[in-house]
Amino acid sequence: MSSEHKNQTDAELHALWDEVMTILKTGQNTIRPRQKILWLMDQDVDKKSKLYMQSFLGICAIGRLRPGKAMGTMARYRNVCKRQDRMPEFDAFVDLFKSYLHPVALTPHGYHENTFANLDASEIAADVDAALQMLNEDGFEAFINSGTLLGMVRDGSFLPHDDDIDLGVLLKANDPVRAAREWKFVARSLKARGLLDGMTNDDRGILKLITKTGVQFDLFPAWIDDNDMVSVYPYSAAAVHKSDLLPLKPTGPFDLMGPANPDPILAVNYGPGWKVPDPYYTYQMGKQDVVFEDYLRTCREAHPGPRTVITYGTFDLFHAGHVRLLERLAKLGERLVVGLSTDEFNALKDKKAVCSYEDRKEVLEACSFVDLVIPEETWDQKRSDVIEHKADLFAMGDDWTGKFDDLKDLCDVTYLPRTENISTTDLRQRVKSAGEAKAAKT
């Protein structure tokens, strides 16, 4: 660039800066923001100079343009001022910038009026708790994550400059490909119930939940691999141990469920300086695309078909505990296959059912949660059943924990807690006790 051209560009930049600052102070717009910002970005000038950064940020505010770039530029401007002992200059500009935008605020997601600084924290917390409970009832351990977790741990509330809630959802999957497939099912299930908004990004696997308060809830998939390392897309790939996540515990003043040990998770998400507030921090999601390549590729593939869940049991003296178990299993997929122990197989197990196989089968087939009942005749048939019925998830009660982990090479395996204080054995004992009491009276 010739010196003459440079002088002309510098003069034009200074004139633009004067005009932008006048607009910020008076509120009277005299420019076309989109046109000006394109011109500004095309100039061969020092992009870290006061004139450039203040002009860029001012035009962004005037036109409500490029929120992500504006956040990054604000952070860069602050860092330059900090290094050069010019923080009063930065603070004065931020005050002017915020005053012009008020009551709207700049956030990583856009220019929004409803940041948490302007909302009732207790109402938001109630909405978060309801979402966590709903996901838990669907069979998933869900927890506050990212900015929501940071606010509760570091600030004791929601981040005042934030405008959305971040929740992690722990899947049954143990690798990125299975996680993506399971997450697609979660998306379809929530969408069918009218719980997802139109901004949901299926290709990247970020689900956006509709809530009572109107605050956006972002759901992120999490999974634990065979080495007990936790991944949460897009924040961390096998970067923290299972013991840092589980068991979940009440976190912050609202007792929202969060990781067992949040510090390592926050350090992975935000770096070692996470304990120092930074309202202009922006997460560089694009950098994680390579790390999560298998997950993202599977997300973009066509859905492989309905997610099938398979389980086994005797289901004798069908009771409320059976109903609740089958309901939970049905929510984990779109097709539920039940392997029902035959009378002959029960005899091999030294177990005798009160009701015959045919009667128990008829009851199960009448249950709306069950799609198919197959006979369970041997211990060894489960592997071939999983293959034949293309099961994505093998599920049993937690009294069988670990007994069927050998099937993990074929599908996901999970063990669900039984309903407390009710079982077939308990029913038998109650009937027996009632009979004995009646006999004693006579």
N, C-alpha and C positions, 0 to 999 in steps of 0.2 A: 504494500500500500504506500503510495506517495505521501509525502508530508502534507501536501495540500489537501489530498483526499482525507487523510487522517484528521486534519484540523476541521474539515467540514463535517465529518462524522461526529467528532467530539462536540462540535457546536450543536448539531442536531440532537444528539443525546442529551446535552445539557438543557436544551429547550424543551425536550420531551419530559425530562425530569421535573423542570419547573411547572409544566402544565399538570403533570400527574400529582405533584404535591399540592398544588392549588385545589385540584378536584377533591383530594382526600380531606383537605381542611374546610372547604366550603360545601361539599356535597353536590356541586353543580358540574355535571359531566359535559365535557366539550370534545371528547375524542371517540373514535370507533375502536373499542378495545381489541377486538380480534385482528383488525388490520394493523394496529400499532404493535401488538405483541409479536406478530410474524415479522414485521420490519425489525424490531429490536433484536430478536433471536438470530436474525440473518446478518447482523453487523459484526465486523471484525474488531471487537473491543474487548477490554478486560472484563470477563464475566464475573470477577470477584470484586469489582469496584463498587463503591457506595452508589454511584449514579446508576449503574446497570441494575444492581440488585434491588434498590429501592424502586426504580422505575418498573422493573419486571413484577415485583410484588404488588405495587400499586395498581398496575393494569389488571393483574389477576383479580384483585379485590373489586375493582370497578366493574369488570365484566363477568365476575364469578367464574373465572377461567382456571383450568389446569390446577386443581387442588393438590394433587400429588406433587407436581413440580413446585408449586408454591411452598408446600411444607418443606421440601428438600432445600429450596433456595433460602427459606427463613433459617433453617438449621445452619446452612453454610455461611450466611451473613452473620449469625450469632458467633460462630466459631472464629471468623475473621476478626470480628470486633473484640472477642475475648483475647485473642493472641496479641492484638495491637493496643490493648487497654482503651478500647473505644466503647465499652458497654453502655455508658450514658446515652451515646448516639443510638445504639440498638434499642435500648429501652424506650427512648422517646419515639422512635419510628413505630415500634410495636404498639405503643399507646395510640398513636394516630391511626394505624392500620385497624386496630380493634374498634376504635371509636367510629370509623367510617362504616365498618361492617355491622355494628350493633343494630339489632339484637342477633344477627346472624354471626356465626363463628366459623373459622376455617378448621376443618378436620381432615384426616387422611381420606375420608370417603366423600368429601364435597363441602359445600357451604350450607351449614344447617343451623336452624334456630334452636332445635331441641337437643342441645348438648346436656350432659348430666348435671352441669352446673345450674341449669334452669329447671330441672325435673325433681320430683319427689323420690328420694333414694329408697324409701320404704316401699313405695308402689312398684318401683322397678325390681327390687329384691323379691317381692311377692310373685312377680311375673317370672323371674328367673327360677325361683323355687318350684313354681308350677310346671315350668318346662322340664326341669331336672326330674321331677316326680313322674311326669308323663313318659319321658324316655326310660326311666327306671321300670315303670309298669310294662313297657314294651320289651323288657328283658335286657336293657343296656345300662351299664354303669356310666353315668354322665357327670361331668365336672366342669367347674369354671376354669377357663384357660386364657392364655394370652393377656390382653389388656384388662379384662375383668379380674383375672387372678392377680395381676400386678397391682391393680387398685386396692383390692381387699388386703393383700399382704403388706404392701408398702405404705399406702395412704389410709387404710382403714375405711375405704368407701369406694364408690365408682370414680374413675378418673374424671375430673371436672371437664376436661377438654374432649373427652371421648363421647361417642354418640351411638355405639352399638355394643351388644353383649356377645362375648365369645365363649362357646361351650365345646368341650371335647366329648366325643361319644366313643366309648371303648367297645370295639367290635369283637366278635368271636374269632375272626380270622387271625392267622399267624404269619401272613406275608402280604406284600403289596398287591399282588394280583387278586388274591381272595378278598382282601379288604375292599378293593375297588368294586368287585362284583357284589359283595354284601352291602356296600354303601349305596349302590344303585337300587337295591331292593328297599333299603331304608327310605330313599328319596321317593320311590314309587308309592310306598306305604303311606308316608306323610302327605304326599300330594293327593292321594285318593281320599284322604280324610279332610282335605281342604286346609292343611296346616302350612303349606309352603307358599311363599309369595312369588311373583313373576320374575324377580331378580335372581332366582336360584340358578347357579351356573353348573349344569350337569357335567360339562366336559372337564371341569376342574374339581368337581366333587365338593363344592362349597354350598351347603344348603342354608337357605334363609327362611327362618321361621316366622309365621304370622303370630303376633302377640296382642294381648288386650291393651297395653299401653301405647302400641304403635311403634315402640322401639325395635329396631332391627336386631334379630338374634342370628348370629352366624354359627352354624354347626360344622365342626371339623372332625374327620374320622381319626380314630386312634386304634392301634393294634399292638400286641405283644408277640414278639417272635419266639422261636424255640430256644433262644439263648436268654430269654427273660429281659430283652431290651425293648423299650417303648418307642414307637414312632407316632407322631402326631402331624398329619399333613396340614399345612406346609412347613411347620415350624422346626421339627426335629426328626431326623431319621436315625432310629436306633441309637439315640444319644444319651438317654437316661435309663436307669435300671427300673425294673418293675417295682422294686421296693420303694422307689421315690414317688410312684403313682398310687400304689395300693398298700393298705386299704384307704379308700377315700375318707376324708374327715371334714367336719364342719370348719369353715374358714371365714374369718372376718367377723364384723359385728352382726351380720345377718345370718351367720351359720350356714352359708351356702356350701354345698359339697365341693371340696377341692382336693388336690393331690396330698398324699401323706407327707411329702417333703417338697414343698414348692420351690425352694431356693435353687436347686440344680436345674429345674425346668425353666425358671425365669432367666437364669444365667445363659442357658442355651438360646432362649428366644430373643433376649435383649442384650446379651453380652455382659461382661463382668461389672459394668457400671450401672446395672439395672436399678440399684437402690437410689440413684440420683434422678429426680424427676426431669423429664425432657419432653415438653409439650409438642415439640416438632419432630419427634422420632417417627420415621416411616420404615415399615418393614419391606425389604427388597424381595418380594415373592418370586420374581423371575429367576433369582439365583438358585432356587430350590428345584427348578424344573428338571435339571440333570439328575439330582439326587433321587427324585421321586419319578424317574422316567417310566418304570414298569407300572407304577400306580396310575399315572396320567394316561399312558397308552391304553390301559384296560378301561379307564373311564370313558375314553373316546370310542371304544368299540361298541357295536350293537349289543343290546342286552342278551345274554345267552339263554334266556328262557326263565320260567317261573322258578323261584327259589324253593327247593324242597327240603323239608325237615322230616327226619325219621326218628322214632322212639320205640321203646319196647316195654311191655309190662303184662301183668295178669289182669288188672282192672276188675277185680272181684268185688262184689257188693259196691257197685259204682256209687261214689259219694262226692261231696262238694270239693274235696281235695283233688280228686281226679279232674273235675270240671275246670278248676282253676289252673291246674298244670297244663291241660290241653289248650286252654285259652292262651296261656303264655307262650306255649310252643307254636300255636297258630300265628301269633303276632311276629314270630321270628322268621316267617316265610310265607309263601303264597299257597303251599300245598303241604299237608301234613299226612304222613304215612305212619300208621301204628302197627308194629309187630306184636300180635297178641299171642301169649303163651297158650299152646294147646293143652288139653287135659293130659295127654301122654307125656308132653315135655314137663309139665308140672310134677308128674309122678316121678320122672327122672331126678327132679330137684327135691324130692321128698316134700312136695307141697301139694295140698289138695284145696281146690277152689270150691266154694259153696255153690256157685253157679256154673253151669256147663260152658264149654267153649262157645257153642252156638248161641246161647243166651247172652254171654258177655259180648260176642261179636255183634249181635243185633243191637245191643245198647250203644256200643261204640259207633256203629254206622248211623244211628239216629242222632248222634251228637253233631251239631253244626260245625264244630271246629275240625272234625276229622274228614279227610278226603278219601282215604283208602285204608282198609284193614287187611293185613296179611297174616298168615299163621307163623308163629315162632315155634319151630320144631327142634332146633338144636342150638347149642352155644355158638357154633362156628359159622352160622349162616349170615351173620351180620355184615361181614365184608362183602359177600356176594349180593346181599340186599342193597347195600349202599351203591354198588356199581349198577345193578339192574334198574333201580328206581332213580338213578342219577341224583342221589341225595347231596345237598350242599352242606347240611348241618346234621350231625348225629347228637341227640340230646337225651340225657337221662337224669334221674334225681341225684342229688348230691351224696346220697349214701353209696353211690357207685363211683365216686370221684377217683380218677386215675385208672380205672379198670379197663377203659376202652380207648386209651390214648394211642394205641397201636393203629387206630383208624385215621389218625391225623394226616397220613400220607394220601388219603383219598378225599377227605372232607374236613370241615371244621368240627370240633368236638366240644361240647359244653355240658356242664352239670348244674342243674337248677335246684334251688332249695325246695324242700317239701313244705306243704302247708302244715303249720304247727297245730298240734292237738287234735289231729284227725288222720286216721289211717284205717285200712281194712282190718288190721290186727286189733286196733282199738275198738272198732265196731263189733268185731266178733266177741271181744271180752265183755263189752257192754251188754250184748245180747245174752251171753252166757250168764253174766251176773244177774240180769233181770230175771232170767229163767230160774236160777237158783233161789232168788229171793221169793219168787212166786211159789216155788215148790215148798219152801220153808213155811210159808203162811198156810199152806194147805196141809 
